[in-house]
Every structure is written in C-alpha cells, then in structure tokens.
C-alpha cells in the first residue's frame, strides 16, 4: 500500500498527465485574452454595440422576452436561463468592437438554445446539480477515504468527480453550437461584414478552446485518479 502522501502530492502521473494539461489550459487562456484584446480595439463598420447585436440575433430567431443587462468585470458575459437574462460585461455591452459583437451574439445563441429546447442544453441542465455537488464532494470523499483507509469512499469520490467531468463534456457541444448560431445570426442580420465576421470567428474559436482545455485538464485528473487508485480496489 502506498503512503498517504503519495496520493495527494506529486506523483509520476501528475507530471505525465496534469502538468501538460495545465500548460494547454494556460495557453488557451492566453490566446482568448490576446484575441479578445486585439478585436476589441477594432470598431465595426455598422457601429452596432454588443447589446444591439444580441438583440438582433434574438429577433432573427423569433426569441422574445429575454432581457439584456450589463454586468461588471471582463469576459463575465453569460446567459442566465433562470432569470432569462443575457448579461454582458463592461467591455461588451456598449462597445461596438468586433469582439463585443461576437461575444454578445454567442450569449444570444445560448438564449436561442433554451428557447428552442436544444437537446444538449436540456441534458446539461439535468446534470448540472449533480455535477456541482460532485465537484464539491469528490476530493472530500477521496481524502476521507484515504484517511480512513476505506476504498469505497475513494471510489465514491472518483464517481462524483466523473459527474463533473461529464458535465464539462456535455458543455462542449452547447458552446460550439452557440458560436455557430452566433455567426449565422451575425451573417443573416448583416451585423458585420465578411472580414469582420472572420475576426468574430477568431474570438469565438479562441473562447471555445478554453472549454476544450478545461475538459483536457479534468480528463487528465480523472485518469490520474483511476491510475493511482484503480489497483487499490483489487488489493
């Protein structure tokens, strides 16, 4: 049996799996920030703000009743399905930049998903409370299992962590689909010209890669847990 410190410290799998995944995640975060910064400095020809672009996408898809509000922070943009509100950050709401239009249209794409009951978004909503609980409980269960030398708790923790990973996996198609809807909405409403649309695509692609990187990190951590503790059950 391995000593307790082996499980919670740095092991060979941490360096083989986790470190490379973290590096990928950091690169993705740097890329989205640099891409957003680049296109946030370029105003659109039509001069539409982020809020106006989101409204245009909603109208084009026949979605009504969605409020658009301003929220503090940078890259804090999101759609709140419970309140039915699109919240756009300071750098998006009133900005007429290419980046602002792309991000706002993306959040409007999420609102359209909910309005049309897009299947992956419904599954995501069902799994969310389970995944949220799993993300909080997983490491607590694993650590208690190690402390008590009880493999049942350890594997309960791994299962809980798996629920959080599943949620992230299901999030991927919803994000890519929202970006697809955003670009289609931008093109159909002529919010951006052809060159500007390419810039918006670059912003949304960079943002999507952060979700992909997050999944890679979580999968690497899950694999590490299985490699560390898989043999313990047999023992």
ZAMARGU-4260 file (C-alpha; in steps of 0.2 Angstrom, whole numbers, plus 5000, padded with zeros to 4 digits):
<rodrens>
0) 5000/5000/5000 | 5007/5017/4995 | 5009/5030/5009 | 4996/5044/5011 | 5007/5057/5004
5) 5009/5049/4988 | 4991/5051/4984 | 4989/5069/4987 | 5007/5075/4982 | 5017/5075/4966
10) 5017/5058/4958 | 5023/5052/4941 | 5005/5054/4934 | 5005/5072/4940 | 5020/5076/4929
15) 5014/5065/4914 | 4996/5070/4914 | 4992/5085/4924 | 5007/5097/4920 | 5005/5096/4901
20) 4986/5098/4903 | 4988/5114/4914 | 5000/5121/4901 | 4987/5118/4887 | 4975/5127/4898
25) 4986/5142/4901 | 4990/5143/4883 | 4971/5143/4879 | 4968/5157/4892 | 4982/5167/4885
30) 4975/5165/4867 | 4957/5170/4871 | 4963/5186/4881 | 4975/5191/4867 | 4962/5188/4853
35) 4949/5197/4863 | 4961/5212/4866 | 4965/5213/4848 | 4947/5213/4841 | 4941/5224/4855
40) 4951/5238/4848 | 4943/5237/4830 | 4926/5245/4829 | 4913/5238/4817 | 4908/5247/4801
45) 4889/5247/4806 | 4893/5253/4824 | 4882/5240/4832 | 4885/5238/4851 | 4886/5221/4859
50) 4869/5224/4867 | 4862/5228/4850 | 4870/5213/4841 | 4862/5202/4854 | 4845/5209/4851
55) 4847/5207/4833 | 4851/5188/4835 | 4836/5186/4846 | 4824/5195/4834 | 4831/5185/4819
60) 4827/5169/4829 | 4810/5175/4835 | 4815/5174/4853 | 4806/5187/4864 | 4806/5191/4882
65) 4825/5189/4885 | 4832/5204/4895 | 4849/5211/4891 | 4859/5218/4906 | 4876/5225/4910
70) 4887/5216/4922 | 4904/5222/4929 | 4920/5213/4925 | 4929/5207/4910 | 4924/5192/4900
75) 4910/5189/4913 | 4897/5188/4899 | 4884/5174/4901 | 4866/5169/4899 | 4856/5166/4914
80) 4842/5154/4910 | 4833/5155/4927 | 4831/5174/4925 | 4830/5173/4906 | 4843/5187/4905
85) 4859/5190/4894 | 4872/5198/4905 | 4886/5207/4895 | 4902/5213/4903 | 4908/5231/4903
90) 4919/5228/4888 | 4905/5221/4878 | 4888/5229/4882 | 4891/5246/4875 | 4906/5243/4864
95) 4905/5242/4845 | 4920/5232/4843 | 4921/5216/4833 | 4925/5206/4849 | 4910/5213/4858
100) 4898/5209/4844 | 4904/5191/4843 | 4903/5188/4862 | 4886/5196/4863 | 4880/5186/4848
105) 4887/5170/4857 | 4877/5173/4873 | 4861/5177/4862 | 4865/5160/4854 | 4863/5152/4871
110) 4846/5161/4874 | 4840/5154/4857 | 4846/5136/4863 | 4835/5137/4878 | 4820/5144/4868
115) 4821/5130/4855 | 4824/5117/4869 | 4841/5112/4861 | 4843/5094/4867 | 4861/5095/4874
120) 4857/5111/4884 | 4842/5101/4892 | 4853/5087/4897 | 4866/5099/4903 | 4853/5107/4914
125) 4848/5090/4922 | 4866/5085/4926 | 4871/5102/4932 | 4866/5100/4951 | 4874/5083/4951
130) 4890/5089/4944 | 4890/5104/4955 | 4888/5093/4970 | 4901/5081/4963 | 4914/5094/4961
135) 4912/5099/4979 | 4912/5082/4987 | 4924/5072/4976 | 4940/5077/4985 | 4932/5077/5002
140) 4927/5059/4999 | 4944/5054/4992 | 4953/5062/5006 | 4942/5054/5020 | 4944/5038/5011
145) 4962/5039/5012 | 4962/5044/5030 | 4951/5030/5035 | 4959/5018/5023 | 4942/5014/5015
150) 4942/5011/4996 | 4923/5013/4995 | 4924/5032/4999 | 4939/5034/4987 | 4929/5027/4973
155) 4913/5036/4978 | 4924/5052/4976 | 4930/5047/4959 | 4912/5044/4953 | 4907/5061/4960
160) 4922/5069/4950 | 4917/5059/4935 | 4900/5068/4936 | 4908/5085/4935 | 4919/5079/4920
165) 4903/5073/4911 | 4895/5090/4913 | 4910/5098/4905 | 4910/5086/4891 | 4891/5090/4888
170) 4895/5108/4889 | 4907/5107/4874 | 4893/5105/4860 | 4882/5118/4868 | 4897/5131/4867
175) 4901/5126/4849 | 4883/5127/4844 | 4880/5144/4852 | 4895/5150/4842 | 4888/5143/4826
180) 4871/5151/4830 | 4881/5167/4834 | 4890/5168/4817 | 4874/5163/4807 | 4865/5177/4816
185) 4878/5190/4813 | 4878/5185/4794 | 4860/5185/4792 | 4857/5202/4801 | 4872/5209/4792
190) 4879/5215/4809 | 4897/5213/4802 | 4905/5212/4785 | 4914/5197/4779 | 4931/5202/4786
195) 4924/5207/4802 | 4915/5191/4804 | 4931/5182/4802 | 4938/5192/4817 | 4922/5187/4827
200) 4925/5169/4822 | 4943/5170/4829 | 4937/5177/4845 | 4924/5163/4847 | 4935/5150/4842
205) 4948/5155/4855 | 4935/5156/4868 | 4929/5138/4864 | 4947/5132/4865 | 4947/5137/4884
210) 4932/5124/4886 | 4941/5111/4877 | 4957/5114/4888 | 4946/5113/4904 | 4940/5096/4898
215) 4958/5090/4895 | 4963/5095/4912 | 4948/5086/4920 | 4950/5071/4910 | 4969/5070/4914
220) 4964/5072/4933 | 4951/5058/4931 | 4964/5047/4923 | 4977/5050/4936 | 4964/5046/4950
225) 4960/5030/4941 | 4978/5025/4939 | 4983/5029/4957 | 4968/5021/4965 | 4962/5008/4952
230) 4974/4994/4959 | 4969/4999/4977 | 4952/4991/4975 | 4959/4975/4969 | 4971/4975/4984
</rodrens>
